Amino acid sequence: MVQDEETQTTVLWRPTGPEELELVRQSGWHAWPPRLPEQPIFYPVLDEEYAIKIAREWNVPHHGVGYVTRFRVESEFLRHYPVQQAGGRTILELWVPAEELDEFNAHLVGPIEVAHEFR
């Protein structure tokens, strides 16, 4: 997890498909869209390489394109969400319940950015 002491933010990553990225774009790059009924959790990841792996290995085969987004969240707010180890040592995620996503979005600092694109 990368923390910026000056801005008191934490950098998070999210592998994103084209549909979700379009909804982020429509928000002005300032909010994650509501989860679908079959998506009870929003899970940003703490490691860029893990996000790249998911974008390449899951998003590209399923959508023809995969993106890795980067965004910052107030570090103090993130203490509500313990780090979850979803597999190996570097497979670390935060699990944000879908019903808390609006509050999560309210604690974003700056825009959501596309860091990588894979086809």
N, CA, C and O atoms as CSV, one atom per row, in Angstrom:
chain,resi,resn,atom,element,x,y,z
A,1,MET,N,N,0.859,-1.164,0.000
A,1,MET,CA,C,0.000,0.000,0.000
A,1,MET,C,C,0.905,1.226,0.000
A,1,MET,O,O,1.792,1.356,0.843
A,2,VAL,N,N,0.671,2.117,-0.949
A,2,VAL,CA,C,1.490,3.315,-1.066
A,2,VAL,C,C,0.751,4.478,-0.420
A,2,VAL,O,O,-0.337,4.859,-0.852
A,3,GLN,N,N,1.362,5.037,0.623
A,3,GLN,CA,C,0.756,6.175,1.306
A,3,GLN,C,C,1.573,7.421,1.017
A,3,GLN,O,O,2.803,7.382,0.995
A,4,ASP,N,N,0.877,8.525,0.795
A,4,ASP,CA,C,1.507,9.822,0.574
A,4,ASP,C,C,1.270,10.641,1.837
A,4,ASP,O,O,0.168,11.137,2.074
A,5,GLU,N,N,2.308,10.773,2.635
A,5,GLU,CA,C,2.177,11.473,3.917
A,5,GLU,C,C,1.801,12.938,3.726
A,5,GLU,O,O,1.076,13.506,4.543
A,6,GLU,N,N,2.293,13.552,2.645
A,6,GLU,CA,C,2.013,14.974,2.405
A,6,GLU,C,C,0.521,15.227,2.191
A,6,GLU,O,O,-0.044,16.163,2.757
A,7,THR,N,N,-0.112,14.388,1.371
A,7,THR,CA,C,-1.540,14.576,1.085
A,7,THR,C,C,-2.430,13.728,1.979
A,7,THR,O,O,-3.653,13.848,1.927
A,8,GLN,N,N,-1.825,12.864,2.806
A,8,GLN,CA,C,-2.551,11.960,3.695
A,8,GLN,C,C,-3.530,11.086,2.913
A,8,GLN,O,O,-4.674,10.873,3.317
A,9,THR,N,N,-3.033,10.584,1.769
A,9,THR,CA,C,-3.835,9.706,0.924
A,9,THR,C,C,-3.092,8.396,0.697
A,9,THR,O,O,-1.886,8.293,0.921
A,10,THR,N,N,-3.842,7.407,0.250
A,10,THR,CA,C,-3.300,6.109,-0.119
A,10,THR,C,C,-3.643,5.858,-1.577
A,10,THR,O,O,-4.773,6.087,-2.008
A,11,VAL,N,N,-2.664,5.388,-2.330
A,11,VAL,CA,C,-2.875,5.054,-3.740
A,11,VAL,C,C,-3.425,3.636,-3.818
A,11,VAL,O,O,-2.870,2.704,-3.236
A,12,LEU,N,N,-4.527,3.491,-4.549
A,12,LEU,CA,C,-5.124,2.177,-4.797
A,12,LEU,C,C,-5.223,1.961,-6.296
A,12,LEU,O,O,-5.114,2.903,-7.081
A,13,TRP,N,N,-5.430,0.721,-6.681
A,13,TRP,CA,C,-5.494,0.317,-8.084
A,13,TRP,C,C,-6.766,-0.480,-8.302
A,13,TRP,O,O,-7.288,-1.101,-7.376
A,14,ARG,N,N,-7.261,-0.460,-9.529
A,14,ARG,CA,C,-8.425,-1.293,-9.836
A,14,ARG,C,C,-8.340,-1.746,-11.277
A,14,ARG,O,O,-8.287,-0.919,-12.187
A,15,PRO,N,N,-8.326,-3.082,-11.502
A,15,PRO,CA,C,-8.473,-3.581,-12.870
A,15,PRO,C,C,-9.909,-3.313,-13.297
A,15,PRO,O,O,-10.852,-3.592,-12.557
A,16,THR,N,N,-10.062,-2.770,-14.496
A,16,THR,CA,C,-11.368,-2.262,-14.921
A,16,THR,C,C,-11.643,-2.666,-16.358
A,16,THR,O,O,-10.761,-2.589,-17.214
A,17,GLY,N,N,-12.857,-3.094,-16.617
A,17,GLY,CA,C,-13.277,-3.386,-17.981
A,17,GLY,C,C,-13.848,-2.138,-18.642
A,17,GLY,O,O,-13.998,-1.105,-17.990
A,18,PRO,N,N,-14.166,-2.224,-19.926
A,18,PRO,CA,C,-14.628,-1.042,-20.662
A,18,PRO,C,C,-15.961,-0.474,-20.172
A,18,PRO,O,O,-16.151,0.742,-20.194
A,19,GLU,N,N,-16.882,-1.326,-19.734
A,19,GLU,CA,C,-18.184,-0.825,-19.283
A,19,GLU,C,C,-18.042,-0.015,-17.993
A,19,GLU,O,O,-18.604,1.073,-17.867
A,20,GLU,N,N,-17.290,-0.553,-17.046
A,20,GLU,CA,C,-17.083,0.166,-15.796
A,20,GLU,C,C,-16.311,1.458,-16.047
A,20,GLU,O,O,-16.624,2.492,-15.458
A,21,LEU,N,N,-15.297,1.404,-16.924
A,21,LEU,CA,C,-14.512,2.602,-17.199
A,21,LEU,C,C,-15.379,3.693,-17.826
A,21,LEU,O,O,-15.191,4.874,-17.532
A,22,GLU,N,N,-16.312,3.315,-18.673
A,22,GLU,CA,C,-17.213,4.305,-19.272
A,22,GLU,C,C,-18.063,4.980,-18.194
A,22,GLU,O,O,-18.289,6.189,-18.257
A,23,LEU,N,N,-18.527,4.232,-17.228
A,23,LEU,CA,C,-19.311,4.824,-16.137
A,23,LEU,C,C,-18.452,5.760,-15.280
A,23,LEU,O,O,-18.929,6.794,-14.813
A,24,VAL,N,N,-17.201,5.394,-15.079
A,24,VAL,CA,C,-16.280,6.279,-14.355
A,24,VAL,C,C,-16.082,7.568,-15.151
A,24,VAL,O,O,-16.092,8.660,-14.583
A,25,ARG,N,N,-15.903,7.441,-16.460
A,25,ARG,CA,C,-15.749,8.621,-17.316
A,25,ARG,C,C,-16.972,9.520,-17.210
A,25,ARG,O,O,-16.841,10.740,-17.115
A,26,GLN,N,N,-18.164,8.922,-17.226
A,26,GLN,CA,C,-19.405,9.697,-17.127
A,26,GLN,C,C,-19.509,10.436,-15.797
A,26,GLN,O,O,-20.203,11.448,-15.708
A,27,SER,N,N,-18.830,9.946,-14.766
A,27,SER,CA,C,-18.841,10.612,-13.462
A,27,SER,C,C,-17.878,11.800,-13.425
A,27,SER,O,O,-17.779,12.491,-12.411
A,28,GLY,N,N,-17.178,12.030,-14.519
A,28,GLY,CA,C,-16.153,13.056,-14.523
A,28,GLY,C,C,-14.854,12.560,-13.917
A,28,GLY,O,O,-14.009,13.359,-13.513
A,29,TRP,N,N,-14.686,11.236,-13.851
A,29,TRP,CA,C,-13.497,10.584,-13.294
A,29,TRP,C,C,-13.404,10.756,-11.780
A,29,TRP,O,O,-12.311,10.756,-11.214
A,30,HIS,N,N,-14.572,10.905,-11.123
A,30,HIS,CA,C,-14.557,11.146,-9.678
A,30,HIS,C,C,-15.380,10.156,-8.856
A,30,HIS,O,O,-15.558,10.367,-7.656
A,31,ALA,N,N,-15.891,9.071,-9.472
A,31,ALA,CA,C,-16.691,8.125,-8.686
A,31,ALA,C,C,-16.717,6.761,-9.362
A,31,ALA,O,O,-16.689,6.639,-10.587
A,32,TRP,N,N,-16.773,5.746,-8.514
A,32,TRP,CA,C,-16.992,4.384,-8.984
A,32,TRP,C,C,-18.489,4.151,-9.065
A,32,TRP,O,O,-19.232,4.598,-8.191
A,33,PRO,N,N,-18.948,3.451,-10.109
A,33,PRO,CA,C,-20.389,3.236,-10.263
A,33,PRO,C,C,-20.931,2.244,-9.242
A,33,PRO,O,O,-20.179,1.437,-8.695
A,34,PRO,N,N,-22.234,2.305,-8.987
A,34,PRO,CA,C,-22.858,1.331,-8.084
A,34,PRO,C,C,-22.592,-0.094,-8.569
A,34,PRO,O,O,-22.445,-0.344,-9.766
A,35,ARG,N,N,-22.537,-0.993,-7.637
A,35,ARG,CA,C,-22.329,-2.406,-7.960
A,35,ARG,C,C,-23.618,-2.997,-8.515
A,35,ARG,O,O,-24.717,-2.555,-8.178
A,36,LEU,N,N,-23.467,-3.996,-9.363
A,36,LEU,CA,C,-24.610,-4.757,-9.854
A,36,LEU,C,C,-25.059,-5.708,-8.747
A,36,LEU,O,O,-24.294,-5.977,-7.820
A,37,PRO,N,N,-26.294,-6.224,-8.828
A,37,PRO,CA,C,-26.778,-7.123,-7.755
A,37,PRO,C,C,-25.847,-8.308,-7.474
A,37,PRO,O,O,-25.741,-8.756,-6.332
A,38,GLU,N,N,-25.178,-8.812,-8.506
A,38,GLU,CA,C,-24.276,-9.951,-8.304
A,38,GLU,C,C,-22.875,-9.522,-7.845
A,38,GLU,O,O,-21.972,-10.354,-7.755
A,39,GLN,N,N,-22.693,-8.225,-7.554
A,39,GLN,CA,C,-21.408,-7.694,-7.101
A,39,GLN,C,C,-21.565,-7.056,-5.712
A,39,GLN,O,O,-21.663,-5.833,-5.615
A,40,PRO,N,N,-21.590,-7.841,-4.656
A,40,PRO,CA,C,-21.819,-7.273,-3.320
A,40,PRO,C,C,-20.635,-6.512,-2.746
A,40,PRO,O,O,-20.764,-5.821,-1.735
A,41,ILE,N,N,-19.469,-6.640,-3.397
A,41,ILE,CA,C,-18.255,-6.012,-2.877
A,41,ILE,C,C,-17.536,-5.264,-3.996
A,41,ILE,O,O,-17.425,-5.759,-5.117
A,42,PHE,N,N,-17.052,-4.068,-3.677
A,42,PHE,CA,C,-16.132,-3.323,-4.536
A,42,PHE,C,C,-14.744,-3.591,-3.980
A,42,PHE,O,O,-14.496,-3.367,-2.796
A,43,TYR,N,N,-13.840,-4.068,-4.822
A,43,TYR,CA,C,-12.529,-4.431,-4.291
A,43,TYR,C,C,-11.389,-3.741,-5.049
A,43,TYR,O,O,-10.935,-4.235,-6.082
A,44,PRO,N,N,-10.935,-2.602,-4.530
A,44,PRO,CA,C,-9.695,-2.035,-5.042
A,44,PRO,C,C,-8.526,-2.863,-4.527
A,44,PRO,O,O,-8.629,-3.510,-3.484
A,45,VAL,N,N,-7.420,-2.843,-5.253
A,45,VAL,CA,C,-6.255,-3.635,-4.855
A,45,VAL,C,C,-5.112,-2.714,-4.439
A,45,VAL,O,O,-5.076,-1.539,-4.806
A,46,LEU,N,N,-4.186,-3.266,-3.670
A,46,LEU,CA,C,-3.106,-2.470,-3.092
A,46,LEU,C,C,-1.813,-2.535,-3.887
A,46,LEU,O,O,-0.862,-1.813,-3.587
A,47,ASP,N,N,-1.770,-3.391,-4.892
A,47,ASP,CA,C,-0.538,-3.614,-5.634
A,47,ASP,C,C,-0.778,-3.444,-7.128
A,47,ASP,O,O,-1.660,-4.087,-7.697
A,48,GLU,N,N,-0.006,-2.593,-7.751
A,48,GLU,CA,C,-0.158,-2.332,-9.189
A,48,GLU,C,C,0.038,-3.595,-10.019
A,48,GLU,O,O,-0.714,-3.832,-10.964
A,49,GLU,N,N,1.031,-4.407,-9.685
A,49,GLU,CA,C,1.300,-5.622,-10.462
A,49,GLU,C,C,0.128,-6.602,-10.403
A,49,GLU,O,O,-0.182,-7.256,-11.399
A,50,TYR,N,N,-0.513,-6.706,-9.261
A,50,TYR,CA,C,-1.693,-7.561,-9.130
A,50,TYR,C,C,-2.823,-7.034,-10.019
A,50,TYR,O,O,-3.508,-7.817,-10.677
A,51,ALA,N,N,-3.021,-5.722,-10.041
A,51,ALA,CA,C,-4.055,-5.132,-10.898
A,51,ALA,C,C,-3.749,-5.387,-12.371
A,51,ALA,O,O,-4.657,-5.672,-13.152
A,52,ILE,N,N,-2.487,-5.286,-12.753
A,52,ILE,CA,C,-2.087,-5.555,-14.141
A,52,ILE,C,C,-2.379,-7.007,-14.501
A,52,ILE,O,O,-2.891,-7.291,-15.584
A,53,LYS,N,N,-2.057,-7.914,-13.604
A,53,LYS,CA,C,-2.300,-9.350,-13.858
A,53,LYS,C,C,-3.788,-9.609,-14.110
A,53,LYS,O,O,-4.141,-10.322,-15.050
A,54,ILE,N,N,-4.652,-9.041,-13.283
A,54,ILE,CA,C,-6.091,-9.239,-13.468
A,54,ILE,C,C,-6.560,-8.618,-14.781
A,54,ILE,O,O,-7.334,-9.234,-15.513
A,55,ALA,N,N,-6.100,-7.411,-15.084
A,55,ALA,CA,C,-6.514,-6.745,-16.321
A,55,ALA,C,C,-6.112,-7.569,-17.542
A,55,ALA,O,O,-6.900,-7.732,-18.473
A,56,ARG,N,N,-4.900,-8.080,-17.532
A,56,ARG,CA,C,-4.408,-8.867,-18.671
A,56,ARG,C,C,-5.078,-10.236,-18.764
A,56,ARG,O,O,-5.494,-10.662,-19.841
A,57,GLU,N,N,-5.177,-10.921,-17.619
A,57,GLU,CA,C,-5.623,-12.313,-17.638
A,57,GLU,C,C,-7.131,-12.484,-17.569
A,57,GLU,O,O,-7.643,-13.542,-17.935
A,58,TRP,N,N,-7.849,-11.479,-17.115
A,58,TRP,CA,C,-9.298,-11.619,-17.018
A,58,TRP,C,C,-10.027,-10.633,-17.930
A,58,TRP,O,O,-10.860,-11.043,-18.738
A,59,ASN,N,N,-9.726,-9.340,-17.810
A,59,ASN,CA,C,-10.454,-8.346,-18.595
A,59,ASN,C,C,-10.217,-8.492,-20.099
A,59,ASN,O,O,-11.168,-8.439,-20.878
A,60,VAL,N,N,-8.966,-8.676,-20.514
A,60,VAL,CA,C,-8.681,-8.773,-21.953
A,60,VAL,C,C,-9.396,-9.972,-22.577
A,60,VAL,O,O,-10.069,-9.792,-23.592
A,61,PRO,N,N,-9.286,-11.187,-22.026
A,61,PRO,CA,C,-10.001,-12.312,-22.640
A,61,PRO,C,C,-11.524,-12.143,-22.647
A,61,PRO,O,O,-12.189,-12.591,-23.581
A,62,HIS,N,N,-12.078,-11.503,-21.620
A,62,HIS,CA,C,-13.531,-11.369,-21.515
A,62,HIS,C,C,-14.086,-10.165,-22.263
A,62,HIS,O,O,-15.230,-10.199,-22.718
A,63,HIS,N,N,-13.294,-9.092,-22.399
A,63,HIS,CA,C,-13.808,-7.850,-22.984
A,63,HIS,C,C,-12.993,-7.352,-24.172
A,63,HIS,O,O,-13.388,-6.389,-24.830
A,64,GLY,N,N,-11.863,-7.994,-24.454
A,64,GLY,CA,C,-11.007,-7.532,-25.538
A,64,GLY,C,C,-10.083,-6.396,-25.129
A,64,GLY,O,O,-9.163,-6.043,-25.866
A,65,VAL,N,N,-10.322,-5.828,-23.969
A,65,VAL,CA,C,-9.492,-4.742,-23.452
A,65,VAL,C,C,-9.566,-4.764,-21.932
A,65,VAL,O,O,-10.591,-5.120,-21.351
A,66,GLY,N,N,-8.473,-4.381,-21.304
A,66,GLY,CA,C,-8.442,-4.270,-19.854
A,66,GLY,C,C,-7.678,-3.022,-19.465
A,66,GLY,O,O,-6.683,-2.662,-20.095
A,67,TYR,N,N,-8.145,-2.380,-18.438
A,67,TYR,CA,C,-7.516,-1.153,-17.947
A,67,TYR,C,C,-7.108,-1.349,-16.502
A,67,TYR,O,O,-7.721,-2.119,-15.762
A,68,VAL,N,N,-6.059,-0.637,-16.114
A,68,VAL,CA,C,-5.690,-0.540,-14.710
A,68,VAL,C,C,-5.852,0.927,-14.350
A,68,VAL,O,O,-5.236,1.806,-14.953
A,69,THR,N,N,-6.691,1.170,-13.358
A,69,THR,CA,C,-6.902,2.536,-12.900
A,69,THR,C,C,-6.161,2.754,-11.587
A,69,THR,O,O,-5.921,1.827,-10.813
A,70,ARG,N,N,-5.811,4.012,-11.370
A,70,ARG,CA,C,-5.111,4.422,-10.149
A,70,ARG,C,C,-5.905,5.570,-9.542
A,70,ARG,O,O,-6.375,6.459,-10.252
A,71,PHE,N,N,-6.046,5.539,-8.227
A,71,PHE,CA,C,-6.781,6.614,-7.567
A,71,PHE,C,C,-6.314,6.727,-6.119
A,71,PHE,O,O,-5.677,5.821,-5.582
A,72,ARG,N,N,-6.639,7.842,-5.511
A,72,ARG,CA,C,-6.224,8.108,-4.131
A,72,ARG,C,C,-7.453,8.237,-3.237
A,72,ARG,O,O,-8.491,8.766,-3.636
A,73,VAL,N,N,-7.297,7.737,-2.021
A,73,VAL,CA,C,-8.362,7.793,-1.026
A,73,VAL,C,C,-7.739,8.307,0.272
A,73,VAL,O,O,-6.577,8.026,0.565
A,74,GLU,N,N,-8.513,9.056,1.039
A,74,GLU,CA,C,-8.025,9.541,2.331
A,74,GLU,C,C,-7.584,8.344,3.181
A,74,GLU,O,O,-8.361,7.421,3.423
A,75,SER,N,N,-6.343,8.375,3.622
A,75,SER,CA,C,-5.777,7.249,4.372
A,75,SER,C,C,-6.562,6.955,5.650
A,75,SER,O,O,-6.810,5.792,5.969
A,76,GLU,N,N,-6.945,7.975,6.364
A,76,GLU,CA,C,-7.678,7.777,7.623
A,76,GLU,C,C,-8.987,7.017,7.382
A,76,GLU,O,O,-9.341,6.130,8.159
A,77,PHE,N,N,-9.699,7.358,6.316
A,77,PHE,CA,C,-10.966,6.696,6.001
A,77,PHE,C,C,-10.753,5.205,5.707
A,77,PHE,O,O,-11.584,4.376,6.078
A,78,LEU,N,N,-9.657,4.869,5.051
A,78,LEU,CA,C,-9.414,3.469,4.667
A,78,LEU,C,C,-9.224,2.540,5.856
A,78,LEU,O,O,-9.262,1.319,5.697
A,79,ARG,N,N,-9.023,3.090,7.026
A,79,ARG,CA,C,-8.862,2.232,8.215
A,79,ARG,C,C,-10.134,1.442,8.524
A,79,ARG,O,O,-10.094,0.482,9.293
A,80,HIS,N,N,-11.269,1.842,7.926
A,80,HIS,CA,C,-12.530,1.096,8.092
A,80,HIS,C,C,-12.467,-0.263,7.409
A,80,HIS,O,O,-13.260,-1.154,7.715
A,81,TYR,N,N,-11.530,-0.421,6.489
A,81,TYR,CA,C,-11.488,-1.618,5.651
A,81,TYR,C,C,-10.168,-2.359,5.847
A,81,TYR,O,O,-9.152,-1.962,5.277
A,82,PRO,N,N,-10.167,-3.423,6.641
A,82,PRO,CA,C,-8.921,-4.164,6.826
A,82,PRO,C,C,-8.458,-4.780,5.506
A,82,PRO,O,O,-9.269,-5.161,4.662
A,83,VAL,N,N,-7.160,-4.866,5.352
A,83,VAL,CA,C,-6.579,-5.475,4.157
A,83,VAL,C,C,-6.920,-6.956,4.144
A,83,VAL,O,O,-6.775,-7.652,5.149
A,84,GLN,N,N,-7.376,-7.425,2.992
A,84,GLN,CA,C,-7.724,-8.835,2.807
A,84,GLN,C,C,-6.668,-9.478,1.910
A,84,GLN,O,O,-6.342,-8.948,0.848
A,85,GLN,N,N,-6.144,-10.600,2.334
A,85,GLN,CA,C,-5.202,-11.341,1.505
A,85,GLN,C,C,-5.999,-12.371,0.721
A,85,GLN,O,O,-6.499,-13.346,1.282
A,86,ALA,N,N,-6.113,-12.140,-0.599
A,86,ALA,CA,C,-6.984,-12.960,-1.448
A,86,ALA,C,C,-6.235,-14.091,-2.139
A,86,ALA,O,O,-6.750,-14.684,-3.087
A,87,GLY,N,N,-5.064,-14.389,-1.690
A,87,GLY,CA,C,-4.264,-15.450,-2.301
A,87,GLY,C,C,-2.834,-15.322,-1.826
A,87,GLY,O,O,-2.565,-15.413,-0.628
A,88,GLY,N,N,-1.911,-15.110,-2.755
A,88,GLY,CA,C,-0.498,-14.979,-2.422
A,88,GLY,C,C,-0.188,-13.726,-1.615
A,88,GLY,O,O,-1.067,-12.913,-1.331
A,89,ARG,N,N,1.060,-13.594,-1.260
A,89,ARG,CA,C,1.522,-12.516,-0.387
A,89,ARG,C,C,1.210,-11.128,-0.930
A,89,ARG,O,O,0.935,-10.213,-0.153
A,90,THR,N,N,1.247,-10.953,-2.249
A,90,THR,CA,C,1.002,-9.631,-2.843
A,90,THR,C,C,-0.421,-9.471,-3.370
A,90,THR,O,O,-0.743,-8.454,-3.983
A,91,ILE,N,N,-1.270,-10.461,-3.137
A,91,ILE,CA,C,-2.649,-10.391,-3.616
A,91,ILE,C,C,-3.494,-9.805,-2.490
A,91,ILE,O,O,-4.168,-10.520,-1.749
A,92,LEU,N,N,-3.433,-8.485,-2.391
A,92,LEU,CA,C,-4.061,-7.766,-1.295
A,92,LEU,C,C,-5.144,-6.844,-1.826
A,92,LEU,O,O,-4.945,-6.124,-2.805
A,93,GLU,N,N,-6.285,-6.878,-1.170
A,93,GLU,CA,C,-7.447,-6.094,-1.591
A,93,GLU,C,C,-8.100,-5.443,-0.379
A,93,GLU,O,O,-7.874,-5.840,0.764
A,94,LEU,N,N,-8.907,-4.444,-0.659
A,94,LEU,CA,C,-9.837,-3.918,0.334
A,94,LEU,C,C,-11.216,-4.363,-0.120
A,94,LEU,O,O,-11.514,-4.329,-1.314
A,95,TRP,N,N,-12.050,-4.773,0.801
A,95,TRP,CA,C,-13.404,-5.205,0.458
A,95,TRP,C,C,-14.382,-4.160,0.976
A,95,TRP,O,O,-14.625,-4.052,2.178
A,96,VAL,N,N,-14.934,-3.398,0.047
A,96,VAL,CA,C,-15.875,-2.337,0.384
A,96,VAL,C,C,-17.281,-2.846,0.062
A,96,VAL,O,O,-17.576,-3.084,-1.109
A,97,PRO,N,N,-18.150,-3.021,1.041
A,97,PRO,CA,C,-19.519,-3.465,0.751
A,97,PRO,C,C,-20.202,-2.504,-0.221
A,97,PRO,O,O,-20.032,-1.288,-0.130
A,98,ALA,N,N,-20.967,-3.057,-1.139
A,98,ALA,CA,C,-21.618,-2.257,-2.179
A,98,ALA,C,C,-22.411,-1.099,-1.597
A,98,ALA,O,O,-22.429,-0.009,-2.169
A,99,GLU,N,N,-23.069,-1.325,-0.464
A,99,GLU,CA,C,-23.900,-0.269,0.126
A,99,GLU,C,C,-23.074,0.875,0.722
A,99,GLU,O,O,-23.631,1.909,1.093
A,100,GLU,N,N,-21.756,0.701,0.816
A,100,GLU,CA,C,-20.883,1.750,1.336
A,100,GLU,C,C,-20.102,2.478,0.237
A,100,GLU,O,O,-19.257,3.323,0.535
A,101,LEU,N,N,-20.380,2.158,-1.022
A,101,LEU,CA,C,-19.588,2.716,-2.116
A,101,LEU,C,C,-19.764,4.227,-2.260
A,101,LEU,O,O,-18.800,4.921,-2.583
A,102,ASP,N,N,-20.968,4.756,-2.029
A,102,ASP,CA,C,-21.143,6.212,-2.105
A,102,ASP,C,C,-20.252,6.921,-1.095
A,102,ASP,O,O,-19.626,7.932,-1.416
A,103,GLU,N,N,-20.192,6.395,0.121
A,103,GLU,CA,C,-19.334,6.997,1.142
A,103,GLU,C,C,-17.859,6.860,0.747
A,103,GLU,O,O,-17.079,7.795,0.929
A,104,PHE,N,N,-17.480,5.705,0.211
A,104,PHE,CA,C,-16.122,5.495,-0.268
A,104,PHE,C,C,-15.777,6.545,-1.322
A,104,PHE,O,O,-14.719,7.172,-1.261
A,105,ASN,N,N,-16.674,6.731,-2.287
A,105,ASN,CA,C,-16.456,7.728,-3.347
A,105,ASN,C,C,-16.281,9.133,-2.775
A,105,ASN,O,O,-15.520,9.932,-3.319
A,106,ALA,N,N,-16.976,9.435,-1.691
A,106,ALA,CA,C,-16.876,10.768,-1.079
A,106,ALA,C,C,-15.487,11.020,-0.495
A,106,ALA,O,O,-15.135,12.167,-0.218
A,107,HIS,N,N,-14.701,9.970,-0.306
A,107,HIS,CA,C,-13.363,10.111,0.270
A,107,HIS,C,C,-12.251,9.966,-0.772
A,107,HIS,O,O,-11.073,9.907,-0.420
A,108,LEU,N,N,-12.626,9.909,-2.054
A,108,LEU,CA,C,-11.612,9.924,-3.111
A,108,LEU,C,C,-10.977,11.309,-3.132
A,108,LEU,O,O,-11.640,12.311,-2.865
A,109,VAL,N,N,-9.697,11.353,-3.449
A,109,VAL,CA,C,-8.979,12.626,-3.547
A,109,VAL,C,C,-8.413,12.720,-4.960
A,109,VAL,O,O,-7.529,11.949,-5.335
A,110,GLY,N,N,-8.924,13.666,-5.736
A,110,GLY,CA,C,-8.465,13.806,-7.118
A,110,GLY,C,C,-9.180,12.835,-8.033
A,110,GLY,O,O,-10.059,12.091,-7.600
A,111,PRO,N,N,-8.797,12.846,-9.298
A,111,PRO,CA,C,-9.491,12.008,-10.284
A,111,PRO,C,C,-9.023,10.552,-10.275
A,111,PRO,O,O,-7.939,10.231,-9.790
A,112,ILE,N,N,-9.861,9.696,-10.817
A,112,ILE,CA,C,-9.497,8.314,-11.116
A,112,ILE,C,C,-8.762,8.383,-12.458
A,112,ILE,O,O,-9.244,9.011,-13.401
A,113,GLU,N,N,-7.605,7.741,-12.540
A,113,GLU,CA,C,-6.783,7.830,-13.743
A,113,GLU,C,C,-6.572,6.455,-14.350
A,113,GLU,O,O,-6.524,5.456,-13.633
A,114,VAL,N,N,-6.447,6.401,-15.673
A,114,VAL,CA,C,-6.076,5.160,-16.338
A,114,VAL,C,C,-4.552,5.102,-16.360
A,114,VAL,O,O,-3.896,5.960,-16.950
A,115,ALA,N,N,-4.000,4.085,-15.713
A,115,ALA,CA,C,-2.544,3.931,-15.642
A,115,ALA,C,C,-2.020,3.012,-16.744
A,115,ALA,O,O,-0.904,3.192,-17.232
A,116,HIS,N,N,-2.838,2.014,-17.138
A,116,HIS,CA,C,-2.430,1.040,-18.162
A,116,HIS,C,C,-3.634,0.608,-18.973
A,116,HIS,O,O,-4.763,0.589,-18.482
A,117,GLU,N,N,-3.375,0.260,-20.226
A,117,GLU,CA,C,-4.407,-0.302,-21.104
A,117,GLU,C,C,-3.805,-1.489,-21.829
A,117,GLU,O,O,-2.692,-1.409,-22.349
A,118,PHE,N,N,-4.543,-2.595,-21.865
A,118,PHE,CA,C,-4.085,-3.818,-22.508
A,118,PHE,C,C,-5.144,-4.285,-23.496
A,118,PHE,O,O,-6.340,-4.210,-23.214
A,119,ARG,N,N,-4.705,-4.765,-24.647
A,119,ARG,CA,C,-5.619,-5.292,-25.673
A,119,ARG,C,C,-5.157,-6.649,-26.127
A,119,ARG,O,O,-5.791,-7.262,-26.986
